[in-house]
Amino acid sequence: MASLAIYLAGLMYEAMHDLYCLNPNDGPSPRALFERFVAWNPFRRSAAEVEEP
């Protein structure tokens, strides 16, 4: 599942690059892109679940 998260993050980066190069003034926010590409992945943990050392 971690490999899926990495792959999706790469696709998000490519989409951000394309969107902001082609139409920088009217694209979705970075948070919206994260929600669309990465957040639905079941591997992702919230910050509350991660223990601090």
GROMACS elastic network, one bead per residue, 0.5 to 0.9 nm:
[ bonds ]
;  ai    aj funct       b0    kb
    1     4     6  0.51259   500
    1     5     6  0.65842   500
    1     6     6  0.89061   500
    1    41     6  0.81587   500
    1    42     6  0.77004   500
    1    43     6  0.57477   500
    2     5     6  0.51019   500
    2     6     6  0.63648   500
    2     7     6  0.86438   500
    2    43     6  0.63887   500
    2    44     6  0.83960   500
    3     6     6  0.50827   500
    3     7     6  0.60967   500
    3     8     6  0.85583   500
    4     7     6  0.50343   500
    4     8     6  0.60618   500
    4     9     6  0.85083   500
    4    41     6  0.77314   500
    4    43     6  0.83522   500
    5     8     6  0.51418   500
    5     9     6  0.61082   500
    5    10     6  0.86413   500
    5    38     6  0.64477   500
    5    39     6  0.89228   500
    5    41     6  0.65919   500
    5    42     6  0.88549   500
    5    43     6  0.70849   500
    5    44     6  0.74764   500
    6     9     6  0.51022   500
    6    10     6  0.62855   500
    6    11     6  0.87624   500
    6    38     6  0.87999   500
    7    10     6  0.51354   500
    7    11     6  0.63853   500
    7    12     6  0.87029   500
    8    11     6  0.50201   500
    8    12     6  0.61309   500
    8    13     6  0.86409   500
    8    37     6  0.59055   500
    8    38     6  0.57886   500
    8    41     6  0.85995   500
    9    13     6  0.62420   500
    9    14     6  0.87482   500
    9    34     6  0.80710   500
    9    37     6  0.70012   500
    9    38     6  0.62368   500
   10    13     6  0.50906   500
   10    14     6  0.63659   500
   10    15     6  0.86641   500
   11    14     6  0.51121   500
   11    15     6  0.61394   500
   11    16     6  0.85753   500
   11    37     6  0.75046   500
   12    15     6  0.50525   500
   12    16     6  0.60787   500
   12    17     6  0.85578   500
   12    33     6  0.67349   500
   12    34     6  0.70179   500
   12    36     6  0.85400   500
   12    37     6  0.58814   500
   12    38     6  0.76790   500
   13    16     6  0.50998   500
   13    17     6  0.61676   500
   13    18     6  0.86485   500
   14    17     6  0.51175   500
   14    18     6  0.61887   500
   14    19     6  0.85573   500
   15    18     6  0.51458   500
   15    19     6  0.59703   500
   15    20     6  0.84674   500
   15    33     6  0.83397   500
   16    19     6  0.51824   500
   16    20     6  0.60017   500
   16    21     6  0.83371   500
   16    27     6  0.87033   500
   16    28     6  0.88775   500
   16    30     6  0.76747   500
   16    33     6  0.76572   500
   17    20     6  0.54694   500
   17    21     6  0.60182   500
   17    22     6  0.84789   500
   18    21     6  0.52573   500
   18    22     6  0.59926   500
   18    23     6  0.82411   500
   19    22     6  0.53309   500
   19    23     6  0.56659   500
   19    24     6  0.66646   500
   19    26     6  0.88023   500
   19    27     6  0.62645   500
   19    28     6  0.84183   500
   20    23     6  0.52561   500
   20    25     6  0.76335   500
   20    26     6  0.84821   500
   20    27     6  0.67098   500
   21    24     6  0.59687   500
   23    26     6  0.60395   500
   23    27     6  0.64149   500
   24    27     6  0.61331   500
   27    30     6  0.89939   500
   28    31     6  0.81216   500
   28    32     6  0.61164   500
   28    33     6  0.67103   500
   29    32     6  0.51911   500
   29    33     6  0.64679   500
   29    34     6  0.87257   500
   30    33     6  0.50985   500
   30    34     6  0.61563   500
   30    35     6  0.86557   500
   31    35     6  0.61813   500
   31    36     6  0.85979   500
   32    35     6  0.51095   500
   32    36     6  0.62025   500
   32    37     6  0.86785   500
   33    36     6  0.50181   500
   33    37     6  0.60167   500
   33    38     6  0.80647   500
   34    37     6  0.52967   500
   34    38     6  0.53432   500
   34    39     6  0.61495   500
   35    38     6  0.58718   500
   35    40     6  0.68776   500
   36    39     6  0.66771   500
   36    40     6  0.72877   500
   37    40     6  0.72570   500
   37    41     6  0.82353   500
   38    41     6  0.57086   500
   38    44     6  0.78953   500
   39    42     6  0.80546   500
   39    44     6  0.66957   500
   40    43     6  0.86746   500
   40    44     6  0.77583   500
   41    44     6  0.57974   500
   42    45     6  0.79803   500
   45    48     6  0.80319   500
   45    49     6  0.62077   500
   45    50     6  0.71970   500
   46    49     6  0.54515   500
   46    50     6  0.69776   500
   47    50     6  0.53660   500
   47    51     6  0.83555   500
   48    51     6  0.76036   500
